[in-house]
Amino acid sequence: MKKAIGYCRISTENQKEDKTILVQDDNIRKFAKKNSYKLVKVFNDEAISGGSELENRPGLSELFNFIEVNEDIESVIIYKLDRLARDLYIQEHLIKKLDNLQLKLISINEPDLDSKDPMRKAFRQFMGIVSELEKAFITMRLSSGRIFKAQKGGYAGGSTALGYIAKNNELEIDKEQADIVKKIFYLKRYKHLSLGKIAKKLNEENITTKRGGKWYSGTIKLILERELYRGHYNYKGNKSTNKHLMLF
C-alpha cells in the first residue's frame, strides 16, 4: 500500500464545525482507507494561525522531521488547502518544499493541488489568494468586535494585569493578586517608600510578580501608573470606564 501521513490545523480565528481537528482527522482517515493509502501518522497544529511560518508550527515542523527519517512516505493528506496555509507565499513555499522531497500533496476537497498543469496551478494560487483575503476579513471582524467591546468597558483580550484574571472572556478581580497591588500603592502613598525600596521589600517577603519573577523599580512604576486599577480601561486607544475593575 502507498504510505501517507496527514496534517490538520485549526486556528483561534475561526473554528467552524467542519474545521475542527477531529473532523479533519476523521475525514483524512476515511479518505486514506477508501483510496488504499496506509496512513502512518497524523500531525496536528491547534490554535495556530494559517499565516504562521513553519518554525512557528510544532505539528508541521514535526511532520517534516518525520519525513526526513521515513523516506518511504509518498503523500501528505490534508482536509482542505486553507488548513495548510492562509497566506499565499507560505502556501506555495510549503508545496514547493514537499515537491522537492518528491511528496504528493493531496487535498480531500481540492484535487490535483501539486499538478504541473498551468491552469491547475493558477487555480490553486487563486484559492490561496481567496483564503488569505478571508483571513484578513476574519481578523478585521475580530478586531472590530474587540474594539466595540472595549468601548463598552469590556475585556477585549490580551494578557491580564496583576490583580485580575480572565474568566469567560471577561476580567475579574483576583483577590490574592489585588492585595499585592494594594500593598504597593499603600507603601508608596502612605509609607512614602521609593520605587527601589518597594521592590526590595516585596522581594524580601518572597512576593513575586505576575509571572513569578522578581520586582524592580521599573515594574513598580508600571503598576503605579496603570489606569486600570482606577477603573479606566484602554484598548488600542479606545478608552472606557469600568467601575467593577477598580481596586481603589
C-alpha positions in Angstrom: 0.0 0.0 0.0 1.0 3.6 -0.6 2.2 5.2 2.6 0.9 8.6 3.6 0.8 11.0 6.6 -1.9 13.5 7.4 -1.9 17.1 8.6 -4.7 19.0 10.5 -4.8 22.6 11.7 -7.2 24.9 13.4 -6.7 28.4 14.5 -8.2 30.6 17.2 -9.6 32.9 14.5 -12.3 30.7 13.1 -13.1 27.2 14.3 -16.2 26.3 12.3 -17.6 22.7 12.8 -16.1 21.4 9.6 -12.6 22.7 10.6 -12.2 21.1 14.0 -9.2 18.8 14.4 -11.5 15.7 15.0 -13.5 16.3 11.8 -10.3 16.8 9.8 -8.7 13.8 11.3 -11.7 11.6 10.7 -12.1 12.7 7.1 -8.4 12.1 6.3 -8.6 8.6 7.8 -11.7 7.8 5.7 -10.1 9.2 2.6 -6.9 7.1 3.1 -8.9 3.9 3.7 -11.1 4.5 0.7 -8.2 5.2 -1.6 -5.9 2.4 -0.4 -3.4 4.6 1.5 -1.6 3.3 4.6 -2.0 6.3 6.9 1.2 6.1 9.1 0.6 9.2 11.3 -1.4 12.4 11.5 0.2 15.6 12.7 -1.8 18.4 14.3 -1.5 22.1 15.0 -4.1 23.6 17.3 -4.7 27.3 17.8 -2.1 28.1 15.1 -2.7 30.8 12.5 -2.7 29.8 8.9 -0.3 32.7 8.3 2.4 31.3 10.6 5.7 30.2 9.2 7.0 26.6 9.5 9.1 27.4 12.6 6.0 28.6 14.5 4.1 25.4 13.8 5.2 22.5 16.0 3.0 20.0 14.3 4.1 20.9 10.8 7.7 21.0 11.9 7.4 17.5 13.3 5.9 16.4 10.1 8.9 17.5 8.0 11.2 15.9 10.6 9.3 12.7 10.3 9.6 12.7 6.5 13.4 13.1 6.7 13.7 9.8 8.6 10.9 7.9 6.9 11.7 8.1 3.2 9.0 5.6 2.2 6.3 8.2 2.8 4.8 9.1 -0.6 2.0 11.6 0.2 0.7 14.2 2.7 -3.1 14.3 3.0 -4.9 17.5 4.2 -8.6 18.2 4.6 -8.5 21.5 2.7 -5.9 23.8 1.2 -6.5 26.6 3.8 -5.7 24.1 6.6 -2.1 24.1 5.2 -1.9 27.8 4.9 -3.9 31.0 4.7 -1.0 33.0 3.2 -0.3 32.6 -0.5 3.5 32.9 -0.1 3.6 30.3 2.8 1.2 28.0 0.9 3.4 27.9 -2.3 6.6 27.7 -0.2 5.3 24.6 1.6 4.0 23.0 -1.6 7.4 23.6 -3.2 9.1 22.1 -0.2 7.0 19.0 -0.4 7.6 18.8 -4.2 11.4 18.9 -3.6 11.0 16.0 -1.3 9.1 14.2 -4.0 6.0 14.1 -1.9 2.5 14.4 -3.3 0.1 16.8 -1.6 -3.4 15.6 -1.5 -6.4 17.6 -0.5 -9.7 15.9 0.2 -11.7 18.9 -1.1 -9.4 20.1 -3.9 -7.9 17.6 -6.4 -4.5 17.8 -8.1 -3.1 20.5 -5.9 0.5 19.9 -6.9 -0.3 19.3 -10.5 2.2 20.8 -13.0 -0.7 21.8 -15.3 -0.6 25.7 -15.5 -4.3 26.0 -15.1 -4.4 23.8 -12.0 -1.5 25.8 -10.6 -3.2 29.1 -11.3 -6.4 27.8 -9.7 -4.5 26.6 -6.6 -2.9 30.0 -6.3 -6.2 31.7 -6.7 -7.6 29.6 -3.9 -4.6 30.8 -1.8 -5.4 34.4 -2.5 -9.1 33.8 -1.6 -8.0 32.1 1.6 -5.6 34.9 2.5 -8.4 37.5 1.8 -10.8 35.6 4.0 -8.3 35.5 6.8 -7.9 39.3 6.5 -11.6 39.8 6.8 -11.8 37.5 9.8 -9.1 39.4 11.5 -10.8 42.7 10.7 -14.1 41.5 12.1 -12.5 40.2 15.3 -10.6 43.5 15.7 -13.8 45.5 15.2 -15.6 43.3 17.8 -12.9 43.7 20.3 -12.8 47.5 19.9 -16.6 47.7 20.2 -16.4 45.6 23.4 -13.6 47.7 24.8 -15.5 50.9 24.1 -18.3 49.5 26.3 -15.9 48.8 29.1 -15.5 45.1 28.4 -12.4 42.9 28.2 -11.1 42.8 24.6 -8.4 40.1 25.2 -4.7 40.1 25.7 -2.6 39.5 28.8 -4.1 40.3 32.1 -2.6 42.8 34.6 -1.6 41.8 38.1 -4.8 41.8 40.2 -7.0 40.4 37.5 -8.0 37.1 35.9 -9.8 36.4 32.7 -13.0 34.2 33.0 -15.5 33.6 30.3 -13.9 36.4 28.2 -14.3 38.9 31.0 -11.9 40.4 33.5 -12.4 39.7 37.2 -10.5 40.8 40.2 -8.2 38.2 41.7 -8.3 38.9 45.4 -4.8 37.5 46.2 -3.1 39.4 43.4 -5.2 42.5 44.1 -3.8 42.6 47.7 -0.3 42.8 46.2 -1.3 45.8 44.1 -3.0 47.5 47.1 0.2 46.9 49.1 2.3 48.6 46.5 0.0 51.7 46.5 0.0 51.7 50.3 3.8 51.6 50.5 4.0 54.5 48.1 1.2 56.7 49.2 1.3 56.3 53.0 4.8 55.0 53.7 6.4 57.2 51.1 8.9 54.5 50.1 10.9 54.9 46.9 10.3 52.5 43.9 13.5 50.7 44.7 12.6 50.2 48.4 9.2 48.9 47.5 10.7 46.4 45.1 13.3 45.4 47.7 10.6 44.9 50.4 8.4 42.7 48.1 11.4 40.6 47.1 12.4 40.2 50.8 8.9 39.0 51.6 9.1 36.5 48.7 6.2 38.2 46.9 6.6 37.5 43.1 5.4 39.4 40.0 2.5 38.2 37.8 5.0 35.9 36.0 6.7 34.7 39.1 9.7 36.9 38.8 11.5 39.5 41.0 10.4 43.1 41.4 12.4 46.1 40.1 11.9 49.8 40.2 10.5 49.8 36.6 8.0 47.1 37.4 6.7 49.1 40.4 6.5 52.2 38.3 4.3 50.5 35.7 2.0 49.2 38.5 1.6 52.7 40.0 0.9 54.3 36.6 -1.6 51.7 35.3 -5.0 53.4 34.9 -6.9 50.0 35.0 -6.6 49.9 38.8 -8.6 53.1 38.9 -11.3 51.6 36.6 -10.1 53.1 33.3 -9.7 50.5 30.6 -7.7 51.3 27.4 -7.6 49.0 24.4 -5.7 50.3 21.3 -6.5 53.9 22.2 -10.2 53.1 22.9 -10.8 54.3 26.5 -13.7 53.4 28.8 -14.6 53.2 32.4 -15.5 50.1 34.3 -16.1 50.6 38.0 -16.1 46.8 38.6 -12.4 46.7 37.9 -11.5 49.5 40.4 -9.1 48.4 43.1 -9.2 51.8 44.9 
